[in-house]
Structure formats: structure tokens, C-alpha cells
Amino acid sequence: MKKYEFNKSELTEKAFAVYSNSSFTFWTDAAGTFYRSDNPNSEKVECGTIKDVNEFLEMFA
């Protein structure tokens, strides 16, 4: 699993704003599944697809 950094074109505007101003850290595995953690040192939780990542982040918008 490796740390994943999103760019503006991958997330919705709302989701990217939350992502940019948060301590959330995202990871991806070999299959392309995304995981999230509250910070780089906390436990990773499966998030799913890029659509799931957008939905998760938009909850905080």
C-alpha cells in the first residue's frame, strides 16, 4: 500500500477543498482500492473507489 496524493482534476471542487484543508491521508493498494486515515500515522480504513472518496470528503463540506 502506498500513500496517494490527489490533484484537483481527480476530485470534485468541494471534495478537493476539504482534502486540501484536512489532515486526511489517502492510500491505494495494488488493485486501485482507496483507503483513508485521519493522519499519516493512524489506522487505514477502506474507502473504495474515487467516487467513494469524493462522497466521503463532501460530507465535511
C-alpha positions in Angstrom: 0.0 0.0 0.0 1.3 3.4 -0.9 0.3 7.0 0.1 -1.7 8.7 -2.6 -1.9 12.5 -3.3 -4.9 13.7 -5.2 -4.7 16.6 -7.7 -7.6 19.0 -8.5 -8.8 17.1 -11.5 -9.4 13.9 -9.6 -11.8 15.2 -7.0 -14.9 17.4 -7.1 -14.3 21.1 -6.2 -16.0 20.6 -2.8 -14.1 17.3 -2.1 -10.7 18.9 -3.1 -11.3 21.9 -0.8 -11.9 19.6 2.2 -9.0 17.4 1.3 -6.6 20.3 0.9 -7.6 21.7 4.3 -7.6 18.5 6.3 -5.2 16.0 7.8 -6.9 13.1 6.0 -4.3 10.9 4.3 -5.2 8.5 1.5 -3.6 5.3 0.4 -4.1 2.9 -2.5 -3.3 -0.8 -2.9 -2.2 -2.8 -5.9 -5.8 -3.2 -7.0 -6.5 0.5 -7.0 -8.7 0.5 -3.9 -8.5 3.7 -1.9 -8.1 3.7 1.9 -8.2 6.7 4.3 -6.7 7.6 7.6 -7.2 10.6 9.9 -3.5 11.3 9.6 -0.4 9.5 8.2 0.1 7.5 11.4 -3.5 6.4 12.2 -5.2 3.2 11.2 -6.2 2.8 7.5 -9.9 2.3 6.7 -11.1 1.1 3.3 -12.8 3.8 1.4 -13.3 2.2 -2.1 -13.4 3.9 -5.4 -12.7 7.5 -6.3 -16.4 8.1 -6.2 -16.5 6.9 -2.6 -13.6 9.2 -1.8 -15.5 12.2 -3.2 -18.6 11.2 -1.3 -16.6 10.8 1.9 -14.9 14.2 1.6 -18.0 16.0 0.6 -19.7 15.0 3.9 -17.4 17.6 5.5 -18.1 20.4 3.0 
